[in-house]
Amino acid sequence: MSKEDYSHLKYVLYARRSIKANKNEEDRGVPSIQSQLTEVRELADREGRKIVKEFVETVTGSEPGMRPKFAEMISYIQSGKANAIICFKTDRLGRNSIDEGVIKHLLERGIIQNIRSTDRNWNSDDHVLIWSVEMGTSTQYSRDLKKHIKRGQNEALRRGFRPGIAPIGYKNSKNREMGKPEEIQVDEHNFKLIRKMFDYVLSREHTPFQVLKMAQDEWGFRSRKTTRYPNGKLLSKASWYNILSNPFYYGEFEYGKKPDRHWHKGSHRKLITHAEFDEVQRILGKGTSRQRTHKNAYTGLMRCGHCGARITCENKTKNQKNGNVHHYTYYHCTGQIDKECRQKMISEIELEKQIVRFLSSIQISPAFHQWAITELKKEYDREKSDKNTILYAQEKEYRRVKDTLEQLFQMRLANEIDSERYHRENARLEPEERRLRGFLETIDERVQNWIYDAERILTFAEKAVDKFRNGQMDQRRAILAALGAEHRYVDQTLTIKTERPLLVIKEMASEASEAGKILEPPNLHTLYGSKGKKHSSSLIRWRCGELNPGPKKSVCVCLHCVVHLFLFRNVA
């Protein structure tokens, strides 16, 4: 067929690439979308082929139904608006048997009269076998490529690399361009900023979105730089929430499609510990109602002791005849669980009085604070054997679970169990294996940081009353939030639910009050005697039962048990 024979045909131009080309690929001759368009347009001009519409997309063609522009082009041709296709290579048209069959069918029926590429020219009356062989080769190439990619991904996962773009705070290395295995590296600037943001969230003194605003307005935090945003851009609330919920930051990630989606241990540098991640999830209210911005100090931190619904607040204004205006705030049950709940409301002033009474009940003197820290440090050295005992038990359990997973895998390979049972048992054991592995990896760090927790709690006990009385609304809310978020309100009485170490301090302070004393460090001569022998007559007990022996209390208030709370409350 001569050149003039094609002048009456109406061509659609189709250009496709699986991914956007980078500089190195272009240097090696891998065509980008733009280079495809340039060559095909020049070919059409040179041979006098009329292009009536162009279809361009950057998407894989390995699976049918994944190319919207391809589907649009087929509909365009079937409607009679075009009857020929021009493209860079015929393999741009078909990478799977379904799409290949559609093109083949239209070509056989004459709906597509000609397909022109830079190296081939196909007409509707050409031998269909040759077309099938060439398109089949393209489809097989796509299948082989998919296997190679899958193999590469599995190898990357085995060495702890998550395929894809690294989350903010990290960056992808350029190793692939040098022929080396890819890895995730730390973006030092954003890594430090995000760690600081996590710390502020963990302090509970600010809401997560207050931390985001502070980071962007005061610290200059921005998203990673891109071609479109060379200086980065402000992070959305949703993106910040995703960062706080991303397990990648404590060293693990989930990868793959179900049912082959599994957890993997990353080789990248961790930003936070697993325990810190879990605490952030509790702050975010995972599994409960989503956090909101609170305009009132204590909403979201209390529940009705009668029906379990959240406590909300109501603002009222009273205008007096003399022109004075008074504003009041009352807290009451929302009634979302039990609409018939008749719990009485309480004024914010009375509520704050109850909070101050509780804070006063755990207040310690600066001298006791310093003495307790000194004694806890001494006791720490004597408690290392306990830590080793716990560590041995956890290591034994971890090895058992890990061996069970390996046996399960081998049974599946030998076809001794079916796929359904394998995935069910694997899904049951994998979370336990990850939990134990995370525990073993962080136990030393958590035990080493015990003094930080002790200092934080003792400082809180010493200064919370003054800070609450003299602080602004945000600070007062932060103090109540630091005590917990599930406090119970019933019959106009607030019951504070808080950490056990603070309850121990409260019990110790109560005993001191009953004895007519304040919670001060014991006189060392009285406690140890002139020869250094410890006496049990001191107000501050050191071992269980040294004072007021009798039935064991629900909360032990000896300092020996306090140290165990500080050291091991997150270990067992």
C-alpha positions in Angstrom: 0.0 0.0 0.0 1.5 3.3 -1.0 1.9 6.4 1.1 -1.1 8.1 -0.5 -3.4 5.1 0.4 -3.3 6.2 4.1 -4.3 9.8 3.6 -8.0 9.0 4.0 -7.5 7.3 7.4 -8.2 9.0 10.7 -5.5 8.2 13.2 -5.4 8.4 17.0 -2.0 8.8 18.6 -1.4 6.6 21.6 1.6 7.1 23.9 2.1 5.3 27.2 4.8 4.7 29.8 4.6 2.7 33.0 6.4 5.3 35.1 7.8 8.7 34.6 11.3 8.6 33.0 14.3 9.8 35.0 17.4 11.4 33.6 19.4 8.1 33.7 16.7 6.2 31.8 16.6 8.9 29.1 20.4 8.7 28.8 20.2 4.9 28.2 17.6 5.4 25.5 14.4 4.5 27.4 11.8 6.7 25.8 9.9 9.2 27.8 6.4 10.3 27.0 7.6 13.5 25.4 10.1 11.7 23.2 7.5 9.2 22.0 5.2 12.1 21.1 7.9 13.9 19.2 8.9 10.8 17.1 5.3 9.8 16.3 4.3 13.3 15.3 7.3 13.5 13.0 6.4 10.1 11.5 2.8 11.2 10.8 4.0 14.5 9.1 6.5 12.6 7.1 4.0 10.1 5.7 1.0 12.3 5.6 -1.1 10.5 8.2 -3.8 12.6 9.8 -4.0 12.5 13.6 -7.5 13.5 14.9 -6.9 12.9 18.6 -4.1 12.0 21.0 -4.3 9.7 24.1 -1.4 9.9 26.6 -1.1 8.2 29.9 1.6 7.1 32.4 0.3 3.9 33.9 1.3 0.2 33.8 -0.4 -2.0 31.2 0.3 -5.4 32.8 -3.3 -5.8 34.1 -6.5 -5.2 32.1 -8.7 -2.3 33.0 -5.9 -0.2 34.5 -5.5 2.2 31.5 -8.4 4.7 31.4 -7.0 6.5 28.3 -6.7 3.2 26.4 -10.3 2.4 27.2 -11.3 5.9 26.1 -9.3 5.4 22.8 -11.1 2.1 22.1 -14.5 3.7 22.6 -13.5 6.6 20.4 -12.6 4.2 17.6 -15.7 2.0 18.0 -17.8 5.2 17.7 -16.4 5.7 14.2 -14.5 8.9 14.9 -11.2 7.2 14.0 -10.1 4.0 12.2 -6.4 3.8 12.7 -3.7 4.0 15.4 -0.2 5.4 15.3 2.2 4.8 18.2 5.9 4.6 19.1 6.0 0.7 19.4 3.1 -1.8 19.1 4.0 -3.1 22.6 2.6 0.3 23.9 -0.8 -1.0 23.0 -0.9 -4.4 24.6 0.9 -5.7 27.7 -1.8 -8.2 28.7 -3.9 -10.8 26.8 -7.2 -9.0 27.3 -6.1 -5.7 25.7 -4.2 -7.6 23.1 -7.3 -9.4 22.2 -9.4 -6.2 21.9 -6.9 -4.7 19.4 -6.7 -8.0 17.5 -10.5 -8.3 17.2 -10.9 -4.7 16.0 -8.1 -5.2 13.5 -9.6 -8.4 12.1 -13.1 -6.8 11.7 -11.6 -3.8 9.9 -12.8 -1.3 12.5 -9.1 -0.6 12.9 -7.7 -0.5 9.3 -4.1 0.3 10.1 -1.7 0.4 13.0 1.5 2.3 12.4 4.5 2.3 14.7 8.0 3.6 14.1 9.2 0.2 13.0 6.1 -1.7 11.8 3.0 -1.2 9.7 -0.1 -3.4 10.2 -3.2 -3.5 8.0 -6.5 -5.2 8.7 -5.8 -7.8 5.9 -2.3 -8.8 7.1 -1.8 -12.3 8.4 -3.2 -12.4 11.9 -0.7 -15.1 13.1 2.3 -12.7 12.8 0.4 -10.1 14.8 -0.4 -12.6 17.5 3.2 -13.7 17.8 4.5 -10.2 18.1 1.8 -9.1 20.6 2.2 -12.4 22.5 5.9 -11.7 22.8 5.0 -8.3 24.3 2.6 -9.8 26.8 5.1 -12.5 27.8 7.7 -9.8 28.3 5.3 -8.0 30.7 4.8 -11.2 32.6 8.5 -11.9 32.9 9.1 -8.3 34.0 6.4 -8.6 36.7 8.3 -11.7 38.1 11.6 -9.8 38.0 10.1 -6.9 39.9 8.5 -9.2 42.4 11.8 -11.0 43.0 13.5 -7.6 43.5 10.9 -6.5 45.9 11.2 -9.6 48.0 14.9 -9.2 48.1 14.5 -5.6 49.2 12.0 -6.7 51.9 14.4 -9.3 53.2 17.1 -6.7 53.8 14.6 -4.3 55.5 14.0 -1.9 52.6 10.4 -0.8 51.9 10.0 -0.3 48.2 8.5 3.1 47.3 9.0 6.7 48.4 10.3 7.1 51.9 8.0 9.0 54.3 8.9 12.5 55.4 11.9 12.6 57.7 13.6 10.0 55.5 14.8 10.0 51.9 15.6 7.4 49.2 19.3 6.9 48.5 20.7 7.2 45.0 22.3 3.7 45.2 20.3 2.2 42.4 21.8 4.7 40.0 25.2 3.4 41.0 24.2 -0.2 40.7 24.0 -0.8 44.5 21.0 -1.9 46.6 18.6 0.9 47.5 18.2 2.0 51.1 16.3 4.5 53.2 18.4 7.3 54.6 17.7 10.0 57.2 16.7 13.5 56.1 18.5 15.1 59.0 16.6 18.4 59.0 13.0 17.0 59.0 14.0 13.9 61.0 14.9 16.2 64.0 11.8 18.3 63.6 9.5 15.3 63.5 11.2 13.8 66.5 10.6 17.1 68.3 7.0 17.1 67.2 6.5 13.6 68.6 8.0 14.7 71.9 5.5 17.6 72.1 2.6 15.3 71.4 3.8 12.8 74.0 4.1 15.6 76.6 0.2 16.0 76.4 0.7 19.7 76.9 -0.6 20.5 73.4 -3.0 18.7 71.0 -1.5 17.1 67.9 -2.8 19.9 65.7 -1.5 22.6 68.0 1.9 20.9 67.6 1.6 20.9 63.8 0.7 24.6 63.8 3.6 25.4 66.1 6.0 23.4 63.9 4.9 25.2 60.7 4.6 28.7 62.1 7.5 28.8 64.5 10.0 26.1 63.4 9.5 26.4 59.6 8.5 22.7 59.1 7.5 21.9 55.5 6.9 18.8 53.4 9.7 17.5 51.3 10.8 19.6 48.3 9.5 18.6 44.9 9.6 20.0 41.4 6.2 21.6 41.9 7.0 22.8 45.4 10.8 23.6 45.5 10.5 25.0 49.0 8.1 22.4 50.3 4.5 23.1 51.3 2.4 23.2 54.5 1.3 19.9 55.8 -2.4 19.1 56.0 -4.0 17.8 59.1 -4.6 14.5 57.4 -1.0 14.1 56.4 0.2 14.9 60.0 -2.3 12.4 61.4 -0.8 9.8 58.9 2.7 10.6 60.2 1.6 10.0 63.8 0.0 6.7 62.8 2.8 5.4 60.6 4.6 2.4 62.2 7.5 3.0 59.8 8.8 5.6 62.4 9.4 2.9 65.0 11.1 0.5 62.5 8.4 -1.7 61.0 6.2 -1.6 57.9 3.4 -3.6 56.2 3.8 -4.4 52.6 2.0 -6.4 49.9 -1.6 -7.1 48.8 -3.9 -9.3 50.8 -3.6 -12.2 51.5 0.2 -11.9 51.0 0.4 -8.6 53.0 2.9 -9.1 55.8 4.8 -7.1 58.4 8.6 -6.5 57.9 11.3 -5.2 60.1 13.0 -2.1 58.5 16.8 -1.6 58.4 16.3 2.2 58.6 17.1 4.3 61.7 14.2 4.5 64.1 12.7 7.8 65.0 10.7 6.6 68.0 10.3 3.5 70.1 7.4 1.1 69.8 6.2 2.1 73.3 6.2 5.8 72.3 4.2 4.9 69.2 1.6 3.1 71.2 1.3 6.0 73.6 0.8 8.4 70.6 -2.0 6.1 69.4 -3.7 6.4 72.8 -3.4 10.2 72.7 -5.0 10.2 69.2 -7.9 8.2 70.7 -7.5 5.2 68.4 -10.6 3.0 68.9 -12.5 5.9 70.5 -14.1 9.1 69.2 -11.8 11.3 67.1 -10.1 14.1 68.9 -11.5 17.6 68.4 -10.3 21.0 69.2 -11.6 21.9 72.7 -12.6 25.5 73.4 -13.5 24.5 77.0 -10.8 23.3 79.4 -12.0 19.8 80.4 -14.3 18.4 77.7 -13.2 15.0 76.3 -11.4 14.0 79.5 -14.3 12.8 81.6 -17.0 10.2 81.4 -20.3 9.8 83.2 -20.0 7.3 86.0 -23.6 6.3 85.5 -24.0 5.6 81.8 -20.4 5.9 80.4 -21.1 8.8 78.0 -18.6 11.7 77.6 -19.0 14.8 79.8 -19.6 17.9 77.8 -20.0 21.6 78.9 -22.5 24.3 78.5 -21.8 28.1 78.7 -24.4 30.3 80.2 -24.6 34.1 80.5 -26.6 36.1 83.2 -27.4 39.7 82.6 -28.2 41.6 85.8 -30.5 44.7 86.0 -27.6 46.8 87.1 -25.9 46.1 83.8 -23.4 43.5 85.1 -22.8 40.4 82.9 -21.7 37.1 84.3 -20.5 34.1 82.4 -20.8 30.5 83.8 -19.6 27.2 82.5 -21.3 23.9 83.6 -20.3 20.3 82.8 -22.8 17.5 82.4 -23.4 14.1 80.7 -24.0 14.3 77.0 -26.7 11.6 77.3 -25.5 9.9 74.0 -25.6 6.5 75.6 -28.6 6.9 77.9 -30.9 9.7 77.0 -32.6 9.2 80.4 -29.4 9.9 82.4 -30.2 12.4 85.1 -26.8 13.2 86.4 -26.7 16.7 87.7 -24.4 19.3 86.2 -21.5 20.9 88.0 -20.0 24.3 87.6 -16.5 24.7 86.3 -15.5 26.5 89.5 -16.6 23.5 91.7 -15.0 21.0 89.3 -11.6 22.9 89.5 -11.8 22.8 93.3 -12.1 19.0 93.2 -9.1 18.8 90.8 -7.1 21.0 93.1 -8.0 18.8 96.1 -6.7 15.7 94.2 -3.5 17.5 93.2 -3.0 18.6 96.8 -3.4 15.0 97.9 -0.3 13.9 95.8 1.8 17.0 96.5 5.3 16.3 97.8 8.0 18.6 99.1 11.1 19.5 97.1 13.2 17.8 99.7 11.2 14.5 99.4 11.5 14.8 95.6 15.3 14.9 95.7 15.5 12.2 98.4 13.2 9.8 96.4 15.2 10.2 93.2 18.5 9.5 95.1 17.0 6.3 96.7 15.5 5.2 93.4 18.9 5.4 91.7 20.4 3.2 94.5 17.6 0.7 94.2 18.0 0.5 90.4 21.4 -1.1 90.7 19.9 -3.8 93.0 17.0 -4.5 90.5 19.1 -5.5 87.5 18.7 -9.2 88.3 14.9 -8.8 88.1 15.2 -7.3 84.7 17.4 -10.2 83.5 14.8 -12.7 84.8 12.0 -10.9 82.8 14.2 -10.7 79.8 15.0 -14.4 79.8 11.4 -15.3 79.9 10.5 -13.0 77.1 13.4 -14.2 74.9 12.2 -17.8 75.5 8.7 -16.9 74.4 10.0 -15.0 71.4 12.0 -18.0 70.2 9.0 -20.3 70.6 6.8 -18.1 68.5 9.5 -17.5 65.9 10.1 -21.3 65.6 6.4 -21.9 65.3 6.1 -19.5 62.4 9.1 -21.1 60.6 7.5 -24.6 61.1 4.2 -23.2 59.7 6.0 -21.9 56.7 7.8 -25.2 56.0 4.5 -27.1 56.4 2.9 -24.8 53.8 5.9 -25.3 51.4 5.5 -29.1 51.8 1.7 -28.7 51.2 1.0 -30.3 54.6 -1.6 -27.5 55.3 -3.8 -25.6 53.0 -3.5 -21.9 52.2 -6.4 -20.8 54.3 -5.1 -22.4 57.5 -1.6 -21.1 56.9 -2.8 -17.5 56.5 -5.1 -17.8 59.6 -2.3 -19.2 61.8 0.2 -16.7 60.4 -2.1 -13.8 61.1 -2.5 -15.0 64.7 1.2 -15.5 65.4 2.8 -12.6 63.4 1.5 -9.8 65.7 2.7 -11.6 68.8 6.1 -12.1 67.2 6.4 -8.4 66.3 5.3 -7.4 69.9 8.0 -9.6 71.5 10.6 -8.5 69.0 9.9 -4.9 69.7 10.0 -5.6 73.4 13.4 -7.2 73.3 14.8 -4.5 71.1 13.7 -1.7 73.4 13.9 -3.2 76.9 17.3 -1.7 77.6 16.3 1.7 76.4 13.1 1.6 78.4 14.9 0.5 81.6 17.6 3.0 81.1 14.9 5.7 80.7 13.1 4.8 84.0 14.7 7.7 85.9 13.2 10.1 83.4 9.7 8.7 84.1 10.3 8.9 87.8 11.6 12.5 87.6 8.6 13.4 85.4 6.0 12.0 87.9 7.7 13.4 91.0 8.1 16.8 89.4 4.4 16.7 88.5 3.5 15.8 92.1 5.5 18.6 93.5 4.4 21.5 91.2 1.0 20.5 89.7 -1.0 22.4 92.3 0.7 25.7 91.8 0.7 25.3 88.0 -3.0 24.5 87.9 -4.0 27.4 90.2 -1.9 30.0 88.3 -1.9 28.5 84.7 -4.0 29.5 81.7 -6.8 27.3 80.4 -4.5 25.3 78.1 -2.1 24.5 80.9 -4.9 23.5 83.3 -6.3 21.2 80.7 -2.9 19.7 80.1 -2.5 18.9 83.8 -5.8 17.1 83.9 -5.0 15.3 80.7 -1.6 14.2 82.2 -3.6 12.5 84.9 -5.7 10.6 82.3 -8.6 10.9 79.9 -11.1 8.5 81.5 -12.0 10.3 84.8 -15.4 9.4 86.2 -18.1 12.0 87.1 -21.1 10.9 89.2 -23.3 12.7 91.7 -21.4 16.0 91.2 -18.2 14.3 92.2 -15.1 13.8 90.0 -13.1 10.6 90.6 -9.6 10.9 89.1 -8.3 7.8 87.3 -4.5 8.1 86.9 -1.2 6.2 86.8 -0.5 3.8 89.7 2.8 5.6 90.7 0.7 8.7 91.4 -1.8 6.7 93.4 1.1 5.3 95.5 2.3 8.8 96.2 -1.2 9.8 97.1 -1.4 6.8 99.6 2.0 7.8 101.1 0.9 11.4 101.5 -2.4 10.2 103.1 -0.5 8.1 105.7 1.7 11.1 106.4 -1.3 13.3 106.9 -2.9 10.8 109.3 0.4 10.8 111.3 0.2 14.6 111.5 3.2 15.1 109.3 3.9 16.2 105.8 5.4 14.0 103.2 9.1 14.7 103.8 12.2 12.5 103.5 12.8 10.4 106.7 15.5 11.5 109.1 18.4 9.3 107.9 19.6 8.7 111.4 16.1 7.5 112.3 15.8 5.4 109.2 19.2 3.7 109.3 20.3 4.1 112.9 23.7 5.2 114.2 25.3 2.0 112.7 23.5 2.2 109.4 21.0 -0.5 110.3 17.6 0.1 108.8 14.7 0.6 111.2 11.0 0.0 110.3 9.6 2.8 112.5 10.1 5.4 109.8 7.0 6.9 108.2 8.3 6.1 104.7 8.3 2.3 104.4 11.1 0.6 102.4 9.8 -3.0 102.1 6.3 -4.5 102.1 4.9 -4.8 105.6 7.5 -2.7 107.5 4.8 -0.4 108.8 1.3 -1.4 110.0 1.7 -5.1 109.2 -1.6 -6.8 108.4 -3.8 -7.6 105.4 -2.2 -6.5 102.2 -3.6 -3.2 100.8 -4.8 -2.9 97.2 -2.1 -0.3 96.7 1.2 -0.9 98.4 2.9 2.3 99.5 6.4 1.1 100.3 9.2 2.8 98.3 10.4 -0.6 97.2 7.2 -1.2 95.3 7.3 2.4 94.0 10.6 1.7 92.3 9.2 -1.5 90.7 6.4 0.7 89.3 8.9 3.1 87.8 11.2 0.4 86.5 8.9 -2.3 85.2 5.4 -0.9 84.7 5.9 -1.2 80.9 8.0 -4.4 81.0 5.7 -7.2 82.2 
